[in-house]
């Protein structure tokens, strides 16, 4: 998609909740609608791992330890939509982000040639996100809690020294409505304005998602919200590429 090097767009969230994985699932779906092949490295605790057959639940860590090839771990969720479980592998990589090149350099070996890559990462994995996607879009899935907002603020402040050209897009998840989402985003926008050269951009909100509930059993409200956000994000991506 016009990139000179592989880019894995980070979807940063609280990995003990499934909001980042849920959003990423809709991103894969929307990319397929736009005739793009996409793959997600998912590091959430529950997330999309439930969709793997029990006998083939590999993790990215198995690739780094030489137990399996990267191409043997990819699951096709639907046409043009692919998943690779990566909780343990990305956790280790977050502690050694310079090793990201070992993964980026092997993406050409995948069984499909992908146009887009995503990875769900914890808020604190900013150094890894910077290796994955310098000068690119970062997606922050923030919840309306003091813990989540504080962690996101601190992570954005840390990441601001990496590259001023990154575009930080915020999705507020687990809210009762637009007013609550606007309040959370407005506070983050105000508190980060002093150190971000490019202000935060709002990308939508998601309703409450029950922890650990299979993502193929989500509510109609969540489906509507997730598809709306994914469509917006992917249209912004297309616009950025055309610039």
C-alpha positions in Angstrom: 0.0 0.0 0.0 2.7 2.5 -1.0 5.0 1.7 1.9 8.8 1.3 1.4 9.0 -1.1 4.4 6.6 -3.3 6.1 4.5 -1.4 8.6 2.5 -3.1 11.4 -0.1 -0.5 12.7 -0.4 -0.7 16.5 -3.8 -0.8 18.2 -2.9 0.0 21.7 -5.2 -1.0 24.6 -5.6 -2.7 27.9 -4.8 -6.3 27.0 -6.9 -7.6 29.9 -10.0 -6.4 28.0 -11.0 -7.3 24.4 -11.8 -3.9 23.0 -8.6 -3.6 21.0 -9.0 -7.1 19.5 -12.7 -6.4 18.8 -11.8 -3.2 16.9 -9.1 -4.9 15.0 -11.5 -7.6 13.9 -13.6 -4.9 12.3 -10.5 -3.4 10.7 -9.7 -6.7 9.0 -13.3 -6.9 7.8 -13.3 -3.4 6.4 -10.0 -3.9 4.7 -11.4 -6.9 3.0 -14.4 -4.9 1.9 -11.9 -2.5 0.2 -10.2 -5.5 -1.4 -7.1 -5.5 0.8 -5.6 -8.5 2.4 -5.0 -7.9 6.1 -3.4 -9.7 9.0 -3.6 -9.1 12.7 -1.0 -10.1 15.4 -3.2 -10.3 18.4 -1.7 -10.1 21.9 -4.8 -9.7 24.0 -5.5 -12.1 26.8 -8.7 -13.4 25.4 -9.4 -11.7 22.2 -9.5 -13.7 19.0 -7.6 -16.7 20.3 -11.0 -18.3 20.9 -11.3 -18.6 17.1 -8.4 -20.9 16.8 -8.9 -24.7 16.5 -7.7 -26.2 19.8 -5.0 -28.4 18.1 -3.4 -25.4 16.3 -3.1 -22.7 19.0 0.5 -21.6 18.3 1.8 -18.3 19.4 4.3 -15.9 17.9 6.8 -16.9 20.6 7.0 -20.4 18.9 8.4 -18.6 15.8 11.1 -16.8 17.8 12.0 -20.0 19.6 12.3 -21.9 16.3 9.5 -24.3 17.0 7.4 -23.4 14.0 7.6 -21.3 10.9 5.8 -18.0 10.8 3.8 -19.0 7.8 2.5 -22.1 9.7 0.8 -20.0 12.4 -1.5 -17.9 10.2 -5.2 -18.6 10.5 -7.6 -17.4 7.8 -10.7 -16.0 9.6 -12.5 -15.2 6.4 -11.4 -14.3 2.8 -8.6 -11.7 2.9 -8.7 -11.7 6.8 -5.9 -13.4 8.7 -4.9 -13.8 12.3 -1.8 -14.8 14.2 -1.9 -15.3 18.0 0.9 -13.3 19.5 0.4 -12.6 23.2 3.6 -14.2 24.4 5.6 -13.3 21.4 4.7 -9.6 21.4 5.1 -9.5 25.2 8.7 -10.7 24.8 9.3 -8.4 21.8 8.0 -5.4 23.8 11.0 -6.0 26.2 13.4 -6.2 23.2 11.8 -3.9 20.6 15.0 -3.8 18.5 14.3 -7.4 17.6 11.2 -6.3 15.7 13.3 -6.4 12.5 13.5 -10.2 12.8 9.7 -10.2 12.4 9.4 -7.5 9.8 12.0 -9.2 7.7 10.1 -12.4 7.6 6.7 -11.1 6.6 7.4 -11.9 3.0 7.3 -15.6 3.9 3.7 -15.5 4.9 1.3 -17.8 2.8 -0.5 -14.6 1.6 0.9 -11.3 0.5 -0.8 -8.8 2.8 -1.5 -5.2 2.1 -2.1 -4.2 5.7 -0.8 -5.5 9.1 -2.1 -4.7 12.6 -1.0 -5.6 16.1 -2.8 -5.3 19.4 -0.3 -4.0 22.0 -0.5 -2.9 25.6 -0.4 0.9 26.2 3.2 0.7 27.5 4.6 -1.0 24.3 5.4 2.3 22.7 9.0 1.4 21.8 7.8 -1.6 19.9 5.0 0.4 18.3 7.7 2.8 17.1 9.7 0.0 15.5 6.5 -1.4 13.9 5.1 1.9 12.5 7.3 5.0 12.6 5.7 8.1 11.2 2.4 6.2 10.9 -1.0 5.9 12.5 -1.3 4.7 16.1 -4.7 3.7 17.4 -5.4 4.2 21.2 -8.4 2.3 22.6 -9.0 4.1 25.9 -11.7 3.2 28.5 -13.5 5.7 30.7 -11.6 4.8 33.9 -8.9 6.7 35.7 -6.4 3.8 35.2 -6.9 3.6 31.5 -6.8 7.4 30.9 -3.7 7.8 33.0 -1.9 5.0 31.3 -2.8 6.3 27.8 -1.7 9.9 28.7 1.7 8.6 30.0 2.2 6.4 27.0 1.4 9.1 24.5 3.8 11.5 26.4 6.5 8.8 26.2 5.8 8.2 22.5 5.9 11.9 21.6 9.7 11.9 21.7 9.9 9.0 19.2 8.5 10.8 16.1 6.5 14.0 15.9 4.9 12.9 12.7 2.9 10.0 14.2 -0.9 10.4 14.0 -2.5 9.4 17.2 -6.2 8.4 16.7 -8.3 7.7 19.8 -11.2 5.3 20.2 -13.1 5.5 23.5 -14.4 2.1 24.4 -16.8 0.8 27.1 -18.9 4.0 27.2 -22.7 4.5 27.6 -22.9 7.1 24.9 -21.3 9.9 22.9 -21.3 12.4 25.8 -19.2 10.2 27.9 -16.8 9.5 25.0 -16.5 13.2 24.2 -15.7 13.9 27.9 -12.9 11.3 27.9 -11.4 12.5 24.6 -11.6 16.2 25.4 -9.6 15.6 28.6 -7.0 13.7 26.7 -6.9 16.2 24.0 -6.3 19.1 26.4 -3.7 17.4 28.5 -1.6 16.2 25.5 -1.8 19.4 23.5 1.3 20.8 25.2 3.7 18.1 23.9 2.1 16.8 20.7 2.8 18.7 17.5 -0.1 16.9 15.8 -3.2 16.9 18.1 -5.0 13.7 18.9 -7.8 12.8 16.5 -11.1 11.3 17.6 -12.1 8.1 15.7 -15.3 7.1 17.5 -16.6 5.2 20.5 -17.6 1.6 21.3 -20.2 0.3 23.8 -19.5 -1.9 26.8 -18.1 -5.4 26.0 -18.3 -8.2 28.5 -14.8 -9.4 29.5 -13.9 -12.8 27.9 -17.2 -13.0 25.9 -16.5 -14.7 22.5 -16.1 -12.0 19.9 -18.5 -13.8 17.6 -21.2 -13.3 20.1 -21.1 -9.5 20.4 -24.1 -7.3 20.4 -25.7 -5.7 17.3 -24.8 -2.3 18.9 -21.1 -3.3 19.0 -21.2 -4.5 15.4 -22.7 -1.2 14.3 -20.2 0.8 16.2 -17.2 -1.3 15.2 -18.0 -1.2 11.6 -18.5 2.6 11.7 -15.1 3.2 13.3 -13.3 0.8 11.0 -14.8 2.4 7.9 -13.7 5.8 9.2 -10.2 4.6 10.0 -9.7 2.9 6.7 -11.0 5.9 4.8 -8.5 8.1 6.6 -5.7 5.6 5.7 -6.7 5.8 2.0 -6.7 9.6 2.2 -3.3 9.7 3.8 -1.9 7.4 1.0 -3.3 9.7 -1.6 -1.6 12.8 -0.2 
